[in-house]
């Protein structure tokens, strides 16, 4: 239901219709202003905030209803616009819809028709505003900047998110700890029609086996000792929205069957209850485990595995996309400076080179922590190499290789070589300001071979921030 305090601007040059609309909408609880022509409407619109503009399409003066629509959508696209059209103007009304109008009402109209159209338009606007506010909050709180990436693997992640976000398909996000799996789930939620509803995240590995079913499905009063009142579970709380089941590979086998039932039947029973509860929820799951091995060993249900893996998103570890370290580090500095009230600092060349040589066992999460700590503790105008609190674990540039458990040798070798090539070439390109010829000469490559390697690795000029005009 739309708040009764919604503000509406009625633009109508026929006095009798204007008065009738004003009276109707005010009786419905809306705050209503009126304008006799398009010029007056735009003056009012620029001076006052309105949630909806209800305008006649065929205004008789110079500024038409279409002019009002275009000006409103250009200056405040979040404001809803509903057009009133004369009989036979359906073609122009369709053009108005294409230009951003939420709906149109043909003359003659009845009061109920106006009320319904206005209410639906305001509700759509409310949901869109709520979606954008939630997106802004999520970007601020969860740092969608973590999803920065210029390499082929991250571009594939972005493309998949874009394609499936608007659907209700179940998505399985796979990747090591710290790669940003929850951020992918948030992006899927924000890009969907459920964005205005709840996003509920559950860390399956952090809940004890005794409490996991109560957490997910809720319980009835008296279901077990200490259950003094009915409690709603995470699935019920996420109804109409999205539930994110993080580390689902750690979920007890007995609970897996109940999650499977929710996916198949869209219903469940609370612990201690016997009444099915219907739920409309999208499921996004994530794990760092090798689920295929877990299925083969009997630790994970095969039918649930296939139910979850309708669409799969694989997040590469940071050591496989070292070209993304510099832009990530800069974004983390920007965000931390604003959040902590600190003066923004630059990262020295030596610190950048150290970041590029490090293996990042903790992935993007570790990079964020390192940068934020360096920003706070460094005493100079720049973050120097000595300010970086990195673990003793060597990285690919230190002459050692990070272990890749469960990955075939050939794949691990290819990933390590590719990571080295990206880090090496980016460092060289930065040193020479992005000049391809000078870079090729300095590292002993033919210019054409360097250009081919840059294309193979998916590198672009913005990655090394130089003037690539050779």
Secondary structure per residue as TSV (DSSP state, phi and psi in degrees):
chain	resnum	aa	ss	phi	psi
A	1	X	-	360.0	134.3
A	2	X	-	-79.1	142.2
A	3	X	-	-60.8	138.5
A	4	X	T	-66.3	-17.0
A	5	X	T	-84.4	4.7
A	6	X	-	-57.0	138.0
A	7	X	E	-99.9	132.1
A	8	X	E	-125.6	137.0
A	9	X	E	-109.3	118.4
A	10	X	E	-97.0	124.4
A	11	X	E	-114.8	106.2
A	12	X	-	-153.3	124.9
A	13	X	S	-91.3	-6.2
A	14	X	S	-92.0	111.7
A	15	X	H	-57.1	-42.6
A	16	X	H	-63.8	-43.0
A	17	X	H	-68.2	-39.5
A	18	X	H	-59.2	-46.8
A	19	X	H	-65.4	-39.5
A	20	X	H	-64.1	-43.4
A	21	X	H	-65.6	-41.5
A	22	X	H	-62.0	-45.0
A	23	X	H	-64.2	-43.1
A	24	X	H	-60.3	-48.5
A	25	X	H	-72.8	-33.2
A	26	X	H	-68.6	-37.5
A	27	X	H	-64.8	-27.6
A	28	X	T	-78.7	-3.9
A	29	X	T	100.5	7.0
A	30	X	-	-89.7	156.1
A	31	X	E	-91.2	114.7
A	32	X	E	-120.1	130.8
A	33	X	E	-116.5	157.9
A	34	X	E	-128.2	150.8
A	35	X	E	-133.3	140.3
A	36	X	S	-83.4	-18.7
A	37	X	S	-153.5	175.5
A	38	X	H	-66.9	-38.4
A	39	X	H	-61.1	-46.5
A	40	X	H	-63.9	-38.3
A	41	X	H	-60.3	-44.8
A	42	X	H	-70.0	-33.7
A	43	X	H	-63.0	-46.4
A	44	X	H	-63.1	-42.4
A	45	X	H	-62.8	-37.6
A	46	X	H	-75.9	-20.3
A	47	X	H	-94.5	-26.4
A	48	X	S	-130.5	146.5
A	49	X	-	-82.8	131.0
A	50	X	-	-124.6	145.8
A	51	X	S	-85.3	-27.5
A	52	X	E	-150.1	141.2
A	53	X	E	-115.1	122.3
A	54	X	E	-108.7	106.1
A	55	X	E	-126.3	141.8
A	56	X	E	-69.6	137.1
A	57	X	S	-70.9	-37.9
A	58	X	-	-100.5	60.8
A	59	X	-	-69.6	138.4
A	60	X	S	-81.4	-18.2
A	61	X	S	-87.4	-170.1
A	62	X	S	-61.0	-43.4
A	63	X	S	-86.1	116.0
A	64	X	-	-87.0	173.2
A	65	X	H	-61.8	-35.8
A	66	X	H	-65.7	-36.6
A	67	X	H	-63.1	-41.7
A	68	X	H	-61.9	-46.9
A	69	X	H	-57.0	-50.2
A	70	X	H	-64.7	-39.4
A	71	X	H	-66.1	-41.3
A	72	X	H	-63.5	-46.2
A	73	X	H	-71.1	-26.7
A	74	X	H	-75.0	-40.5
A	75	X	H	-90.5	-37.4
A	76	X	-	-141.5	80.0
A	77	X	T	-61.3	-17.7
A	78	X	T	-77.1	-12.9
A	79	X	S	-76.7	131.5
A	80	X	E	-77.5	145.6
A	81	X	E	-130.3	128.9
A	82	X	E	-119.5	131.3
A	83	X	E	-99.4	144.0
A	84	X	E	-107.4	123.9
A	85	X	E	-120.0	150.9
A	86	X	-	-79.8	159.4
A	87	X	T	-58.1	131.9
A	88	X	T	94.5	-2.2
A	89	X	-	-100.6	26.3
A	90	X	H	-61.1	-34.5
A	91	X	H	-63.4	-42.7
A	92	X	H	-68.8	-33.6
A	93	X	H	-63.9	-39.7
A	94	X	H	-63.4	-39.1
A	95	X	H	-62.0	-37.8
A	96	X	H	-64.7	-39.7
A	97	X	H	-61.1	-42.5
A	98	X	H	-64.8	-26.2
A	99	X	T	-87.6	-0.1
A	100	X	T	120.6	-4.3
A	101	X	-	-66.0	141.9
A	102	X	S	-73.6	-34.4
A	103	X	E	-168.0	176.4
A	104	X	E	-142.1	155.0
A	105	X	E	-125.8	118.3
A	106	X	E	-80.1	145.7
A	107	X	S	-82.1	147.6
A	108	X	S	-75.7	146.9
A	109	X	-	-121.6	160.8
A	110	X	-	-108.8	165.6
A	111	X	H	-60.0	-41.0
A	112	X	H	-65.0	-37.9
A	113	X	H	-61.9	-44.8
A	114	X	H	-62.3	-46.0
A	115	X	H	-59.0	-45.3
A	116	X	H	-65.6	-46.5
A	117	X	H	-63.9	-43.4
A	118	X	H	-64.4	-44.3
A	119	X	H	-62.3	-42.9
A	120	X	H	-66.2	-39.5
A	121	X	H	-65.3	-42.1
A	122	X	H	-67.2	-37.0
A	123	X	H	-65.5	-41.7
A	124	X	H	-63.1	-39.4
A	125	X	H	-66.8	-41.6
A	126	X	H	-60.7	-43.9
A	127	X	H	-65.9	-38.6
A	128	X	H	-66.5	-42.3
A	129	X	H	-63.4	-42.3
A	130	X	H	-64.1	-38.8
A	131	X	H	-62.8	-44.7
A	132	X	H	-67.5	-39.9
A	133	X	H	-63.2	-40.9
A	134	X	H	-66.5	-39.3
A	135	X	H	-62.3	-43.8
A	136	X	H	-62.5	-40.1
A	137	X	H	-67.6	-40.6
A	138	X	H	-64.9	-42.2
A	139	X	H	-61.6	-36.5
A	140	X	H	-74.6	-44.4
A	141	X	H	-84.0	-34.6
A	142	X	H	-104.7	-11.4
A	143	X	-	68.1	67.7
A	144	X	G	-60.0	-13.0
A	145	X	G	-60.1	-19.9
A	146	X	G	-61.9	-19.6
A	147	X	G	-88.7	13.7
A	148	X	-	-58.9	139.5
A	149	X	-	-176.4	138.2
A	150	X	-	-118.6	-10.3
A	151	X	S	-80.6	169.6
A	152	X	H	-57.9	-39.7
A	153	X	H	-64.1	-45.1
A	154	X	H	-71.9	-34.5
A	155	X	H	-61.9	-35.7
A	156	X	H	-65.9	-38.2
A	157	X	H	-60.6	-48.2
A	158	X	H	-61.1	-43.1
A	159	X	H	-63.4	-40.9
A	160	X	H	-65.1	-45.3
A	161	X	H	-57.0	-46.6
A	162	X	H	-61.4	-39.1
A	163	X	H	-73.2	-37.9
A	164	X	H	-104.2	-8.3
A	165	X	T	-58.3	-42.0
A	166	X	T	-76.3	-8.6
A	167	X	S	-91.8	174.7
A	168	X	-	-104.7	18.0
A	169	X	-	-63.8	142.3
A	170	X	-	-72.8	136.4
A	171	X	E	-122.8	135.1
A	172	X	E	-109.0	118.1
A	173	X	E	-101.2	126.6
A	174	X	E	-122.2	141.9
A	175	X	-	166.0	163.2
A	176	X	-	-67.8	164.0
A	177	X	T	-61.0	136.4
A	178	X	T	89.3	3.2
A	179	X	S	-85.7	-11.7
A	180	X	-	102.9	34.8
A	181	X	H	-64.3	-38.9
A	182	X	H	-66.8	-30.8
A	183	X	H	-64.9	-36.7
A	184	X	H	-64.1	-43.5
A	185	X	H	-61.4	-41.4
A	186	X	H	-63.0	-41.8
A	187	X	H	-63.9	-40.2
A	188	X	H	-62.3	-42.2
A	189	X	H	-65.2	-46.9
A	190	X	H	-66.6	-26.7
A	191	X	T	-87.2	3.6
A	192	X	S	-105.7	171.9
A	193	X	T	-72.0	-7.6
A	194	X	T	-91.9	6.2
A	195	X	T	-58.1	-30.1
A	196	X	T	-80.6	-4.4
A	197	X	S	-102.1	-174.6
A	198	X	-	-72.2	144.6
A	199	X	E	-115.8	115.3
A	200	X	E	-116.0	119.6
A	201	X	E	-103.0	134.2
A	202	X	E	-128.2	123.0
A	203	X	E	-91.5	100.2
A	204	X	G	-64.2	-26.7
A	205	X	G	-76.9	-15.7
A	206	X	G	-97.7	-0.8
A	207	X	S	-105.6	133.4
A	208	X	-	-66.4	153.1
A	209	X	T	-58.0	-31.9
A	210	X	T	-71.6	-26.7
A	211	X	T	-109.7	-7.4
A	212	X	H	-60.8	-41.2
A	213	X	H	-69.8	-37.2
A	214	X	H	-64.7	-38.6
A	215	X	H	-64.9	-43.0
A	216	X	H	-78.6	-41.4
A	217	X	H	-113.3	-6.6
A	218	X	-	79.5	176.1
A	219	X	B	-146.9	159.1
A	220	X	-	-89.2	158.1
A	221	X	T	-59.0	131.2
A	222	X	T	81.8	7.4
A	223	X	S	-64.0	-30.8
A	224	X	S	-158.6	170.6
A	225	X	T	-59.4	125.4
A	226	X	T	97.0	-8.7
A	227	X	-	-83.6	79.9
A	228	X	-	-81.4	-12.3
A	229	X	S	-153.6	160.4
A	230	X	-	-65.3	142.5
A	231	X	B	-132.4	133.3
A	232	X	-	-80.7	139.6
A	233	X	-	-90.3	178.8
A	234	X	H	-64.7	-37.9
A	235	X	H	-63.0	-43.5
A	236	X	H	-66.9	-37.5
A	237	X	H	-66.9	-27.3
A	238	X	T	-92.3	5.6
A	239	X	T	-56.3	134.8
A	240	X	T	76.4	-5.9
A	241	X	S	-117.8	-140.9
A	242	X	E	-128.8	135.9
A	243	X	E	-110.9	132.6
A	244	X	E	-109.7	111.3
A	245	X	E	-96.2	90.0
A	246	X	E	-78.7	144.7
A	247	X	T	51.3	50.3
A	248	X	G	-67.9	-18.8
A	249	X	G	-64.9	-16.3
A	250	X	G	-95.7	4.6
A	251	X	S	-73.0	136.3
A	252	X	-	-59.0	142.7
A	253	X	H	-56.1	-36.7
A	254	X	H	-67.5	-26.2
A	255	X	H	-82.8	-27.8
A	256	X	H	-57.5	-37.7
A	257	X	H	-64.0	-36.6
A	258	X	H	-72.6	-34.3
A	259	X	H	-66.4	-39.4
A	260	X	H	-58.4	-41.1
A	261	X	H	-63.3	-39.6
A	262	X	H	-61.2	-43.0
A	263	X	H	-65.5	-36.3
A	264	X	H	-81.3	-42.1
A	265	X	H	-111.7	-8.4
A	266	X	S	55.3	41.7
A	267	X	E	-156.1	162.9
A	268	X	E	-159.8	173.3
A	269	X	-	-122.0	139.8
A	270	X	-	-66.7	154.8
A	271	X	B	-61.1	127.9
A	272	X	T	85.1	0.5
A	273	X	-	-108.2	166.6
A	274	X	-	-133.5	13.5
A	275	X	S	-110.8	123.2
A	276	X	-	-63.3	137.1
A	277	X	E	-114.4	117.6
A	278	X	E	-75.6	142.7
A	279	X	-	-144.5	137.3
A	280	X	-	-110.6	101.1
A	281	X	-	-144.7	142.3
A	282	X	E	-93.1	138.6
A	283	X	E	-110.1	125.5
A	284	X	E	-120.1	125.8
A	285	X	E	-117.5	158.1
A	286	X	E	-146.1	153.4
A	287	X	E	-160.7	151.7
A	288	X	S	-100.0	-5.5
A	289	X	S	-82.1	159.9
A	290	X	-	-84.8	93.9
A	291	X	H	-65.1	-30.2
A	292	X	H	-61.2	-42.0
A	293	X	H	-68.2	-37.3
A	294	X	H	-64.5	-36.9
A	295	X	H	-67.0	-45.4
A	296	X	H	-62.6	-32.7
A	297	X	T	-86.9	-3.5
A	298	X	T	85.0	8.1
A	299	X	S	-86.0	-15.6
A	300	X	S	-136.8	134.2
A	301	X	-	-66.5	131.7
A	302	X	H	-67.2	-39.9
A	303	X	H	-66.0	-36.2
A	304	X	H	-68.4	-39.1
A	305	X	H	-56.0	-47.0
A	306	X	H	-72.5	-28.9
A	307	X	H	-67.6	-35.9
A	308	X	H	-77.2	-35.0
A	309	X	T	-89.4	48.5
A	310	X	T	-71.5	-46.6
A	311	X	E	-129.0	136.8
A	312	X	E	-118.2	134.5
A	313	X	E	-119.2	123.6
A	314	X	E	-108.4	122.3
A	315	X	-	-95.8	121.7
A	316	X	-	-73.7	147.3
A	317	X	-	-67.2	158.0
A	318	X	G	-63.8	-30.1
A	319	X	G	-65.3	-18.3
A	320	X	G	-93.5	-1.2
A	321	X	-	-142.2	55.9
A	322	X	G	-63.6	-18.3
A	323	X	G	-64.6	-18.5
A	324	X	G	-88.6	-7.0
A	325	X	H	-61.5	-48.6
A	326	X	H	-59.3	-50.3
A	327	X	H	-65.4	-33.7
A	328	X	H	-64.4	-45.4
A	329	X	H	-61.1	-42.7
A	330	X	H	-64.6	-39.6
A	331	X	H	-67.1	-37.7
A	332	X	H	-66.3	-38.0
A	333	X	H	-63.0	-44.5
A	334	X	H	-60.3	-48.4
A	335	X	H	-66.3	-42.4
A	336	X	H	-69.1	-37.3
A	337	X	H	-60.7	-44.4
A	338	X	H	-68.4	-43.6
A	339	X	H	-70.6	-36.7
A	340	X	H	-96.1	-2.1
A	341	X	T	68.5	32.9
A	342	X	-	-106.1	151.7
A	343	X	-	-67.7	134.9
A	344	X	-	-69.0	136.9
A	345	X	-	-117.4	155.4
A	346	X	E	-89.7	158.9
A	347	X	E	-100.4	125.6
A	348	X	-	-66.5	161.2
A	349	X	H	-59.9	-40.1
A	350	X	H	-63.5	-39.6
A	351	X	H	-67.3	-40.4
A	352	X	H	-59.6	-43.3
A	353	X	H	-65.2	-37.2
A	354	X	H	-67.0	-40.6
A	355	X	H	-62.3	-36.8
A	356	X	H	-73.3	-22.7
A	357	X	H	-89.1	-15.0
A	358	X	-	-78.7	150.7
A	359	X	-	-85.8	-14.5
A	360	X	-	50.6	62.1
A	361	X	T	-62.2	-26.5
A	362	X	T	-92.9	5.5
A	363	X	H	61.0	-149.9
A	364	X	H	-61.9	-35.5
A	365	X	H	-60.8	-41.4
A	366	X	H	-65.8	-41.8
A	367	X	H	-59.2	-43.7
A	368	X	H	-61.4	-45.2
A	369	X	H	-63.3	-42.6
A	370	X	H	-62.1	-45.3
A	371	X	H	-66.3	-44.9
A	372	X	H	-65.0	-39.6
A	373	X	H	-65.6	-41.5
A	374	X	H	-64.9	-38.6
A	375	X	H	-60.7	-41.6
A	376	X	H	-76.1	-40.1
A	377	X	H	-93.5	-19.8
A	378	X	-	-69.3	143.7
A	379	X	-	-102.2	-17.2
A	380	X	S	-91.4	179.2
A	381	X	S	-72.8	-16.9
A	382	X	E	-124.3	156.5
A	383	X	E	-84.7	116.7
A	384	X	-	-97.7	168.6
A	385	X	G	-57.2	-37.3
A	386	X	G	-67.6	-17.7
A	387	X	G	-83.2	-9.4
A	388	X	-	-87.0	116.0
A	389	X	-	-90.1	81.8
A	390	X	-	-101.1	148.6
A	391	X	-	-69.9	170.4
A	392	X	S	-75.1	-8.5
A	393	X	-	-62.2	124.6
A	394	X	-	-71.3	159.1
A	395	X	-	-113.1	-179.3
A	396	X	G	-62.2	-26.0
A	397	X	G	-85.4	-3.9
A	398	X	G	-98.2	9.4
A	399	X	T	86.6	14.3
A	400	X	-	-134.7	165.6
A	401	X	-	-121.8	134.3
A	402	X	-	-73.4	139.5
A	403	X	-	-68.0	140.6
A	404	X	-	-120.4	84.3
A	405	X	T	-63.3	132.3
A	406	X	T	81.8	2.4
A	407	X	-	-102.4	130.4
A	408	X	-	-55.9	146.1
A	409	X	H	-54.1	-44.4
A	410	X	H	-60.7	-42.8
A	411	X	H	-68.6	-40.4
A	412	X	H	-63.6	-41.5
A	413	X	H	-64.3	-43.3
A	414	X	H	-62.2	-41.7
A	415	X	H	-64.8	-42.5
A	416	X	H	-65.7	-42.3
A	417	X	H	-64.8	-43.8
A	418	X	H	-63.0	-41.6
A	419	X	H	-62.6	-42.0
A	420	X	H	-63.7	-45.1
A	421	X	H	-60.9	-42.9
A	422	X	H	-63.3	-49.4
A	423	X	H	-62.4	-43.2
A	424	X	H	-63.9	-49.5
A	425	X	H	-67.7	-39.2
A	426	X	H	-63.1	-41.1
A	427	X	H	-62.2	-44.0
A	428	X	H	-65.8	-42.1
A	429	X	H	-64.6	-39.2
A	430	X	H	-65.5	-39.1
A	431	X	H	-62.4	-28.9
A	432	X	T	-110.3	22.4
A	433	X	T	62.6	23.6
A	434	X	T	82.4	5.1
A	435	X	-	-75.1	114.6
A	436	X	H	-64.6	-44.9
A	437	X	H	-64.3	-47.5
A	438	X	H	-65.6	-37.9
A	439	X	H	-63.6	-46.9
A	440	X	H	-59.7	-43.4
A	441	X	H	-64.4	-40.2
A	442	X	H	-69.1	-28.4
A	443	X	H	-105.3	6.6
A	444	X	T	75.0	32.8
A	445	X	-	-115.7	155.2
A	446	X	-	-76.4	140.6
A	447	X	H	-51.5	-46.7
A	448	X	H	-63.6	-36.3
A	449	X	H	-66.8	-39.1
A	450	X	H	-64.7	-43.0
A	451	X	H	-61.2	-40.9
A	452	X	H	-64.0	-42.2
A	453	X	H	-65.7	-38.5
A	454	X	H	-60.8	-41.9
A	455	X	H	-66.1	-42.2
A	456	X	H	-60.7	-38.1
A	457	X	T	-84.4	-4.3
A	458	X	T	71.4	24.6
A	459	X	-	-80.9	145.8
A	460	X	-	-129.3	161.8
A	461	X	H	-56.9	-34.7
A	462	X	H	-65.2	-19.7
A	463	X	H	-69.2	-31.8
A	464	X	H	-107.2	-1.2
A	465	X	T	56.9	34.0
A	466	X	S	-112.9	178.5
A	467	X	-	-89.7	100.3
A	468	X	-	-81.0	3.9
A	469	X	-	-75.7	100.2
A	470	X	-	-72.7	360.0
